[in-house]
Amino acid sequence: MPNMHQLLTISTLLSAVATAHLVHDDHHRYLDTVDPAALGFDTVPLNQSIDAEPLQMSWNTVPPSFLDGTFYRGAPGQWPDGWWLDGLITYNGFKFDGKGGLTYSMKWNQDDAYNSYVTGDPPPNPLRPGGVDAKGTLNHPVNSSWPTGVSFRKVDGALISNTGVTNSNEIDPVTLDPVSMPFVYSDDLGAPYVGPTHGQMMPDGHVLHHFVTNLESGDEGEQEYVVTSIPPGSRSRDVIARIKAPNDSSWKGKVSFNHMTLGTEDFYIMIEAPCYYPATHNPVGQVDWKNWTFNWFARTHVRLVNRTSGESTIWPLKSNLFAVHHINAYVDAAANEMVIDTIRTFPGFVPCSSAFKTMDLQDMLSGWKKDAENKATTQPLRIRVPLGRKPGFLEELSTANIGTVTGLEFPTIRYDELNGKKYTYVYAVWMQEPDTSGYYDSLVKINVDTGDYISWYVPGHYPNEPAFVPNPAGSVEDDGVVVTDVIDSDGKFSYVLVLNASTFEEIGRSSRTPHLIPHGYHGRYFR
């Protein structure tokens, strides 16, 4: 085991919890029991891989024949600096053959953070690479890691794993081996920059994204958003807009933190909260979670960037809204409004700079009840933005609750066909029993128009982010299946779950994986 890093294993964390049981004052009232979901924070061996000979898995039933693609899961495997969002990433691939067969492959993301940890060397802390294209980039090498989760997308047929920087890695869709680290764009915009973890793959084939420049202390020039679009069959990021010194949600021209954005046929959509990236320079594989900043006197705005002209229309909200993950956006032509559906992560009066400090694994496990209570308060919301005009004097937008279910996260829809279009159903993980579960313990399907919902729940089972797979022969939106991997905390293993997306009845489960897949970040299904 590398001796230059402190490995926060589950045993050391639970030992700390046991010690905390001796304290009984009110300040420590959440330290009374061991986290029931703690198994999902256990570590994966650094030498673990399943690639040369994918594991043949079995089913307790025969899954639908239209399941003939691969479900990819990005999950943390180790946490060198003790922050949950700074986990070293594992790739997990579940390949369906359309005939009832399923194979499993697994590989570590072999970036500089992982490689230095394996060898026991200090994480690289390099100077910015030279050249005019590097101006305003991060002080990281080209094989960079800024690990705030991981998502998957495709660019020109290449499978890309994307973190919080523009240096995405291309991996082999079968073996999960690195192909290009980083993925090389055929443009001169440079890299790495900080940007949203999620790029928007649109039904028209374009991939929308943005990055921010001049973020770190000592950078010359104004901070700016650079909004880009990659056309189908291309690896070149075409610039839609350069938005310098955006002061609507900062006053001082700071760019807002965005983990995710949205897109429609005509617009790129950002929810700009007064939450700002740290200006500190960090070693590769680490994020300075303690030095994010927040402006108490600024407000959240919705920014609509026209995909053709690059012009922005900005609408203020009546109250602050911080959202990590959004659901979808579409144009309501009859009302001439943009409909934006999102999930409020925590109340607007809570500074993100304070909330991020609670993502320390030690705190999450020792204070699991409070953490679960917080997760149970997330709220799906709808915002309606008038189109064709700018806001009037003191005109502000309100939000409306979507249904009555709270505690949602990691939402998905019938993404490939309905991203940026009118839709009805969202699928997500749900914190249904926070008092006893400690982590997201259910899957839920919500009708965003009526608020009606159905759920899947098995005590002691912890599902990861779901993916919707449509039935090609279907005629309605929810004709298909929901796929994800689930932790069985009693059996201490993971399995693949397939639900009927219409009824949420269980179709089947796979056999167990060779190691438990931790509480993950994001998953995606590709044919």
N, C-alpha and C positions, 0 to 999 in steps of 0.2 A: 504494500500500500504506500502511495506517495507520502513522504514524510514532511513535505513543505506546505501541506495544506491540512486543515482540520476537517475531517470528514464527519458530517453530522449524521450518523446512522440512527436508525430508529431506536436502538437500544440506549444510546446516550440521551436521546431526547426523552424517552419514556422514564429514564432514570431521573432526569431533571424534574419531570412531572411528579414522580413518586416523592422526591424530596420536598416539592412544593406542598404536598398534602399535609405537612406538619404545620403549615401556616393557616390560621383560621379566621383572620380578620376579614372585614367586608371587602377590602381591596382585592383579596385573593379568592372571592367567592366562586370564581369560575374554575378553580383548580381542584375540584373535589373528586373528579373521576378521570380515568384514562380515556383519551379520545377514541371513540369506537371506530372511527375511520382512519386511525393511525397507520394501518397496514398499507394504505395507499400512498404513504410517504416513505415507504421503505426503498432501499437502494437496489439498483441493478448492477451486477458485476461488470467491472470495466472491460473485461475480456469477453463478455457475452456477445455472440453474434450467431445468427441463423441465416445463412445466405447461400452457401455452396449447395446444400441439400435442404431446401425448404421443408418444413415439418408438415406431414400429412395430418390433417385434422378430420374428425368425424362429427356427425350430427345426430341428434336424437329424433330427427325427421328429415325430409328432403326439402331443401329451400327452393323457392321459385326459380324456374329456368332462366328468367331474365336477369338474375344475379350472375353476371358473367364478366365482371370487372374487378377492380382492386380497391379495397377500403384501406386508406392510409391513416395512421395515427401517429402524431408527434407527441411524445411524452417525456418528461424529465426522468433522468435515471440516477443522477447524483447532484448534490448541491454543495460545491466547494466553499462558497462564502456564506451558506446558511440562509439565503433568500430564496423563497419558493420560485419566483419568476426568473431566477438566474440559474436554473437547472441545466446541466449538460443534457443535450437532446438525444433521445433514441427515436429511430424510425421503425415503425411497425407496419408491415404490409400483409393484409389478408386477401388472398386471391381466390375468387370464386370462378369456377370453370363452366357454369351454366348447366352442369349435369349432376349437381349435388356434391361435387368435390370442393375442398377448401384447403389451401396451403398457407403456411405462416412463415414470414421472413422477418428478421430483425437486424438492425445495424445501428451503431453509434454514428452521430454526426461528427465526422472526423475533421473538425475545424481546429484553429489554433488553441482555443480554450480547452478542448478535449485533449489534444496532443500534449500540451504542456502539463496537464494534470496527470496524464498517464505516466509521463517520464519523470514527474516530480520537479520539473523546472518551474520557476516563477512564471506567471502569465506574462506574455509580451507586453511591453509598455513603450511602443515605438514612437518615433517622430513621424510627423505627417510626411507621406511620400511627396516627392517634388513634382513640379510640372504645373502648368497653368490650369489644367483640368482638376487639380486637387484643391484649388482654392475654396475654402469654406467647407471642406469635408471634415470627417472625424479623424482624430489622430490614431488611426488604426491601420493595420496592414490590409492588403486586399482580401486575404482570407480572414474576414472579420466576424465577430460574433457580438451581438448586442441583445442578449437572449431574453426578450420579453415574450415568451411563447413562441410557437412556430405554426405557420399555416402552409397550405399547399395550393399551388396554382400551376397552370400550364402556359408557357410562352413559346410560340412557334413549335408546338409539339413536345417541348422539353418539360419534364417534371421538375418543378422548382419548389424548394423549401424556403420559406420566407420568414425572417425574424424582424426585428425592429430597425434594420438597416437595409440600404439598397443593395448591398452585396449578398444577394440570394445565392444559394448553392443548388446546382443541378445534380440530381441523383438518378441512378438507373432505376427505372420503374419496376424491375423484377428483382434484382439483387440488392437494391438500395445502396450500392456502392457509390462513392462520389464520382461524378463525371467531369464537372467543371466547378472548381471552388476558387473564386466565385464564378457564378454564371456571367458570361461576358456579353454585354450589350453592344450592338453595332452602332454606337453613337459616341459623341465626345462630351457627354455631360459629366463624366467623372464619377467617382465613388470612393469610399462609402459615405453616405449621408444617413441621417436619422429619418425614418419615415414610418408610416403605419405598417403594422405587421400584416394586415390584410390588404391585398390588391383586389380590385373589383373586376372579375371576369364577366363581361357583359354578353347577353345573347347575340349581339351583332359581331362577336369575335374579338372586340377590342379589350385590352387590359388597362384599367384606369388606376392611377396611383399618384402620390405626390411625395416629395422629400423636402427637407428644410436645410438651409445653408447657414453658415456663419454662427453656429450654435455655441461653440466653446469660448471660454474666456480668452481674450487675446486675438480673436478673429477680427479681421478688418472688414468693414462693410456691414450693411444692414441684414438682419435676419429676413428670410423670405421663404414663401412656399413656392415650389416649382411643381406645377400640376402637369402630369404627362399621360399620354395615351400610346399604347403599343398596338398598331394595326394587326389584323389577322395575317399570319405567315411572315411576320417581321420580328426582328430583335432590336429594333430601334425605338427609343422613347421620344416620341414627338411631343414638343412642349406646347401645352394648351394655354398656360398662363404662368406668369411670374408675378407673384404678389409680394411686394416688398413692404417691410415694416408694418404688418397688419396690426393696427392699434385698436380695433373695435373691442376686442376682449382682453386687452392688456394695457392700453394707454401708452406704453413705451415701445411699441412696435415688436413685441415678442411674439413668436409663433406659439400656438397652443399645442399641447400634446394631443395626438390622435392615434389611438390604437387601431381604429377602423373608420372607414368612410363609407359612403354609399354612392350609387350612380343610377342614372336613368338614360334613356336614349339621347336626351339633350343636355343633361346637367351632371356635374360632379358635385357631391354634397358633403359638406363638412359641418360638424357641430363643434364650434370653438368655445370651449370653456376657459375660464381664467386659471388654467393649470399649465405650468410651464416646465419644460425640461431643465435638468440641472446643467449648469454651464461648466461643470468640472470635467477634467479629462480623466478617464478611467482606464485601467488595464483591460485588455481583451478578456471578455467573459464576465465582466462585472458591471453593474449599474449602481450609481450613487443614489440609492433610494431615499437617503436622508436629506438630500438637498434639492428636492423639487420645490418649486415656489408656487404661491397662490396669491391672487389679488382680491382682497376682501371687497373692494369697491368697484371692481369691474364686473361685467355680466356676460352670460353665455349668449352667443349669437349663432344663427344658422347662416351659412354661406352657400349660395348656389352659384357655381361657376359654369357659365355657358360653354359647352364642349366645342362650339364652333367659333365664337368670338373671343372667348377667354374672359369676358366681362363678369364681374361678381355682383350679385345682389345680396345684401346683408340685412337680416331681420333680427332684432333683439328679442330675447325671451323675457317674460315677466319675472321669472325666478331662475336662479342658476340651475343648470342641469349638467351633471357629469355622467357620461355614458362610455363604458369601455366597448361594449358590443352593441351594434345596431341590428335591426331585423330586416327591414326593406324600405324602399321608397318607390312611389309611383305617382303619376299625374292623374288627378281626378278631373277629367276634361269637362264634365258637366258643371263643376264648381269653379273651374279654372284655378285649381290649387294643387300644390305639391303636398302629398301625404308622406310623412316621415314617421316610421315606427322604430322605436328604440327601447332600450332598457336602462333605466336610471340605476346606476351602480350603488350610489349612496346619496343621502339627502344633500341638496345643494349648499347647505350652510356648512358642510363638513369639508375642510380644505383637502385637496388631493395630497398635499404635502404631508398631512397627518395620516391619511388613510393608507398611503403606501408604506408607511413605517410599520404597519401591522402585518406585513407580508413576510416577516421573519419566521422561519419554520419553528423556532423555539416558542415564539409567542403563539403561533397558530395551534400548536399541539398542547401547550400547557393551558392556554385559555380557549380551548376548543368550543366551549359552550357559548362564550361571547362571540367568537368567530362565526359559529353557526347562526346565532341570532342575527348578526349583521348580514350574512348571506341571505337570510330569509326575508329581508326587507327590500330587495331589488324590485323595481316596479316597471312593467311594460307600459310605455306611453306612446301617444300619438300626437304629432304636431302637424298643423295645417298651415301651409305657407302660401299666401296669395301670389299668383303669377302675373307677369305683365306690368308690374308696377313696383315702386319702392315704398317702404313704410312711410306713413304720414308722421307728423310731429307727435312725439311721445307714443306712437303706436307700437304695441308690443304683442308678441304671440303667447298664447296660453298652451298648456299641455293638457291632455285628457287621458285618464287611465284606460288601458285596454283590459277589460274584464276585471275580475276580482282576485286572480291568482298572483301572489307575490313570491319572490324567492327564485325567479328564473335566472338562468345564465346559459351561455354558449348556444344561442338560438340558430336555427337553420330553417330554410324553406325549400320548396321545389326550385332549387337555386338555378340550375342550368337554363331552364325555360323562363322563369318568372323573376329573375333578378332585375329590379328596376321596373317591374310591371305590376298590374293589379293582381292581388293574390288573396287567399282566404286563411290559410293555415300556417302556423309557426310551430316548430318542434324544438324542444329544449330540455336541458336537465332542470330539475326542480328540487329545492330544499323543502320537502313536504313535512318532515318530522325533525325539526332542528333540536329539540330537547333530547333526542335519543340517537340521532344519526351522526352528527358532527360534520357531514359533508353532503353534497348533492346526492340524494338517495332515490330519485324517481326520474322518469321521463314523462313529459307532458305534451299534449297537443292542444292548442288553443285556436279557436275560431276568432280572428282578430276583429270581425265585424259584429259578432254577437257576444263574445266573451265566454261562450260555452267551451268546456274542456273535458278531456278524458286523460287518464294517466296510467302508467305501469309502475308498480311498486312491489318490491320483495324485501322484507326486512333484512338488513345486513348486506344488501347488494348495492353497489355504487356504480352507476353507469357514467360513461364519459360522453362527450359531445356527440349527438346523433348526426347521421347523414340520411337524407331522403333519396331513395332510388326509385324512379318511376317505372311503372309497368308500360312498356311501349305500346301494348294493345289497349291500354286504358283510355277512358273518355272523360274522366273527371280529375280534378287537381290532386286529390289524395289517393288515387289508385296507384299503389306501389307499396314499398316496405320502408321501414326505418331500421337502420343498421348501426350498431355501436359495439364497443367492448365494455365488459362489466366486471367489476371486482366482486367475488364472493368472499366476504370477510370471514365467514365460518370455515369454508373449505380452503381458504388462503390461496386462491388461484384466480385467473382471469378467463373469461370465455366470450365468444361472439354471440350477440343476441340479435334476432330478426323478429320484428313486430309487423303485423298488418297495419299499414299507415292509416287505413280508414277506421278500423275498429279498435286499434291498439291491442288486439289480442296477440298473444305470443305464438309465433309460427314455430320457432325452434331455437335451440342453443347448440353451440359447438362443444367439442371436447375442450379440455383445459389447455392453456398455453404453457410452455415449459417454464416460464417464470412469470411472476405477477407483474402486470403492466401498471405502473403508478397512476394516480389521478392525473389525467393528461391535460394537454392544452387543446389542440385542434385536430380534427379529422376531416377527411374528404374522400369521396368515392369518385373514381374515374373509370370509364369503360375503355 
